[in-house]
Amino acid sequence: MSQPFLISFKPEISLQELSEENQLVIQSPERKLTFKKIHPNLKNAISSLAEGNSTLSQLLDILQQGEEKYPILKFYTYLQKFSHQGWLCHSVVESKQPMAMAIPMGGNYQFSYPEVTPELPYSLSRFAYCHQVGGKMVLESPLSQTKILLLSWKSSALINLLAKPQTWGEIV
């Protein structure tokens, strides 16, 4: 199954390329990772991850430019590391416009995207709440490892619909 989400670093993660030493430095407020003598395809994929406009399959396409399989295996290892640090966000996009972004609130986070069963009713947790942060709506729950940044009116409308149980057919 291909992943229909854009993957990106959290906004507070910075990326710096040191071209004279062929190094890549990824830094959060708490941690710093330095990649020395990084493979060019791997460097391009991580840079694309920092830009935040690629799906996993698009990142893999960047890595497959060439015949070596090594960068792909390394990339999966790095993705696991980034996820464990709580550095990766996942965004839902509709018509090339971001609707919502899942932002991890801590480390050791794994993004899950289960299959939707159209006939089952879905609703928000009774513990979920929306509030405004920096002019944007955020959906949170004390039971969740993520907060959801609502980036369009459609995502806010969906949250409103999910206040009571709805089947997928009723939502779309």
LINCORNOR-V198473 format. One record per residue. N is the residue number from 1. SS is DSSP state (H for helix, E for strand, C for the rest). PHI is phi as a letter, one per 40 degrees, with the letter a starting at -180 (999 if undefined). OMEGA is omega in whole degrees, 0 to 359 (none if undefined). Layout:
n={N | N}
ss={SS | SS}
phi={PHI | PHI}
omega={OMEGA | OMEGA}
This chain:
n={1 | 2 | 3 | 4 | 5 | 6 | 7 | 8 | 9 | 10 | 11 | 12 | 13 | 14 | 15 | 16 | 17 | 18 | 19 | 20 | 21 | 22 | 23 | 24 | 25 | 26 | 27 | 28 | 29 | 30 | 31 | 32 | 33 | 34 | 35 | 36 | 37 | 38 | 39 | 40 | 41 | 42 | 43 | 44 | 45 | 46 | 47 | 48 | 49 | 50 | 51 | 52 | 53 | 54 | 55 | 56 | 57 | 58 | 59 | 60 | 61 | 62 | 63 | 64 | 65 | 66 | 67 | 68 | 69 | 70 | 71 | 72 | 73 | 74 | 75 | 76 | 77 | 78 | 79 | 80 | 81 | 82 | 83 | 84 | 85 | 86 | 87 | 88 | 89 | 90 | 91 | 92 | 93 | 94 | 95 | 96 | 97 | 98 | 99 | 100 | 101 | 102 | 103 | 104 | 105 | 106 | 107 | 108 | 109 | 110 | 111 | 112 | 113 | 114 | 115 | 116 | 117 | 118 | 119 | 120 | 121 | 122 | 123 | 124 | 125 | 126 | 127 | 128 | 129 | 130 | 131 | 132 | 133 | 134 | 135 | 136 | 137 | 138 | 139 | 140 | 141 | 142 | 143 | 144 | 145 | 146 | 147 | 148 | 149 | 150 | 151 | 152 | 153 | 154 | 155 | 156 | 157 | 158 | 159 | 160 | 161 | 162 | 163 | 164 | 165 | 166 | 167 | 168 | 169 | 170 | 171 | 172}
ss={C | C | C | C | C | E | E | E | E | C | C | C | C | E | E | E | E | E | H | H | H | C | E | E | E | E | E | C | C | C | C | E | E | E | E | E | C | C | C | H | H | H | H | H | H | H | H | H | H | H | H | C | C | E | E | H | H | H | H | H | H | H | H | C | C | C | C | C | C | H | H | H | H | H | H | H | H | H | H | H | H | H | H | H | H | C | C | E | E | E | E | E | E | E | C | C | E | E | E | E | E | E | E | E | C | C | C | C | C | C | C | C | C | C | C | C | C | C | C | C | E | E | C | C | C | C | C | C | E | E | E | E | E | C | C | E | E | E | E | E | C | C | C | C | C | E | E | E | E | E | C | C | H | H | H | H | H | H | H | H | H | C | C | C | C | E | E | H | H | H | H | C}
phi={999 | c | c | c | b | c | b | a | c | d | d | c | c | b | b | b | b | b | c | c | b | f | b | b | b | b | b | b | d | b | b | a | b | b | b | b | f | c | c | d | c | c | c | c | c | c | c | c | c | c | c | g | b | b | c | d | c | c | c | c | c | c | c | c | c | h | b | c | c | d | c | c | c | c | c | c | c | c | d | c | c | c | c | c | c | g | c | b | b | b | b | c | b | b | f | g | b | c | c | a | b | c | b | c | b | a | c | f | b | b | c | b | b | c | c | c | c | d | c | c | c | b | a | c | c | c | c | c | a | b | a | c | b | f | g | b | c | b | b | b | a | c | c | b | c | b | b | b | c | c | b | a | c | c | c | c | c | c | c | c | c | c | c | b | d | b | c | c | c | c | c | c}
omega={178 | 183 | 184 | 184 | 171 | 179 | 179 | 171 | 173 | 182 | 183 | 178 | 179 | 180 | 180 | 177 | 176 | 189 | 182 | 180 | 184 | 180 | 176 | 181 | 176 | 187 | 172 | 176 | 183 | 189 | 177 | 175 | 178 | 177 | 180 | 179 | 184 | 178 | 183 | 179 | 179 | 178 | 179 | 180 | 179 | 176 | 177 | 176 | 178 | 178 | 173 | 181 | 182 | 172 | 178 | 181 | 176 | 177 | 178 | 176 | 177 | 182 | 184 | 176 | 186 | 186 | 182 | 175 | 182 | 181 | 180 | 179 | 178 | 182 | 178 | 177 | 179 | 177 | 178 | 178 | 180 | 179 | 179 | 178 | 184 | 185 | 187 | 175 | 176 | 182 | 173 | 183 | 173 | 182 | 178 | 177 | 179 | 179 | 184 | 179 | 175 | 182 | 180 | 180 | 179 | 180 | 179 | 184 | 174 | 178 | 177 | 179 | 182 | 176 | 177 | 176 | 189 | 185 | 179 | 176 | 178 | 174 | 177 | 173 | 178 | 178 | 181 | 178 | 177 | 174 | 184 | 175 | 178 | 179 | 179 | 178 | 181 | 175 | 180 | 172 | 177 | 180 | 185 | 176 | 183 | 166 | 182 | 176 | 181 | 189 | 179 | 179 | 180 | 179 | 177 | 178 | 178 | 177 | 178 | 179 | 184 | 176 | 172 | 183 | 180 | 170 | 181 | 178 | 178 | 183 | 183 | none}
